[in-house]
Amino acid sequence: MKSFYHYMMTFRGKENPDEESNLADWIFYDHSFPKQSKSYEEISRYLEGNAPFASALRTFDDIWDKYQLEELV
């Protein structure tokens, strides 16, 4: 099972960036992001204090749902 960080890396590098790829790129460059975490609470708390853009938490919630379906089932 991948950590959330590794799952997010699949969203990086889009030719036409969207909120998902923007969040993934930010996470990639943020050396303090909890890279090994698989915990919604831990990552959500981190983003609440460090969100890179206004809709980052909503984007995280949307991607978290996909992560659960694809990685945690």
C-alpha positions as CSV (number, residue, x, y, z in Angstrom):
1,M,0.0,0.0,0.0
2,K,1.4,3.4,-1.0
3,S,1.7,6.3,1.4
4,F,-0.5,9.3,0.4
5,Y,2.6,11.2,-0.6
6,H,3.5,8.4,-3.2
7,Y,-0.1,8.4,-4.4
8,M,0.0,12.1,-4.9
9,M,3.1,11.9,-7.1
10,T,0.9,10.4,-9.8
11,F,-0.8,13.8,-10.2
12,R,2.5,15.7,-10.8
13,G,3.7,17.2,-14.0
14,K,0.5,17.8,-16.0
15,E,0.9,19.8,-19.1
16,N,-2.2,21.8,-18.2
17,P,-1.9,22.1,-14.4
18,D,-5.1,21.8,-12.3
19,E,-5.7,22.0,-8.5
20,E,-4.7,18.3,-8.1
21,S,-1.4,18.7,-9.9
22,N,-0.7,22.0,-8.1
23,L,-1.2,20.3,-4.8
24,A,1.0,17.4,-5.8
25,D,3.8,19.7,-7.0
26,W,3.6,21.7,-3.7
27,I,3.7,18.5,-1.7
28,F,6.7,17.3,-3.7
29,Y,8.7,20.5,-2.9
30,D,7.6,20.7,0.8
31,H,10.3,18.9,2.7
32,S,8.2,18.9,5.9
33,F,5.2,17.1,4.4
34,P,4.5,13.8,6.3
35,K,5.7,11.6,3.4
36,Q,5.2,8.2,5.0
37,S,1.7,9.0,6.4
38,K,-1.4,7.1,5.5
39,S,-3.5,9.0,8.1
40,Y,-6.2,11.4,7.0
41,E,-6.1,13.2,10.3
42,E,-2.3,13.7,10.3
43,I,-2.2,15.0,6.7
44,S,-5.3,17.1,7.1
45,R,-3.9,18.8,10.2
46,Y,-0.6,19.4,8.4
47,L,-2.4,21.0,5.4
48,E,-4.7,23.1,7.7
49,G,-1.5,24.8,9.0
50,N,0.4,24.9,5.7
51,A,-2.1,25.1,2.9
52,P,-0.5,26.5,-0.3
53,F,-3.7,27.8,-1.8
54,A,-7.3,28.5,-0.7
55,S,-8.9,25.4,-2.1
56,A,-6.1,23.0,-1.1
57,L,-8.1,21.3,1.7
58,R,-11.0,20.7,-0.6
59,T,-8.7,19.3,-3.2
60,F,-7.1,17.1,-0.6
61,D,-10.5,15.7,0.5
62,D,-11.3,14.9,-3.1
63,I,-8.0,13.2,-3.7
64,W,-8.2,11.4,-0.4
65,D,-11.5,9.7,-1.5
66,K,-9.7,8.5,-4.7
67,Y,-6.8,7.3,-2.6
68,Q,-9.0,5.3,-0.3
69,L,-10.8,3.7,-3.3
70,E,-7.6,2.8,-5.2
71,E,-5.0,2.1,-2.4
72,L,-6.7,1.2,0.8
73,V,-9.3,-1.3,-0.4
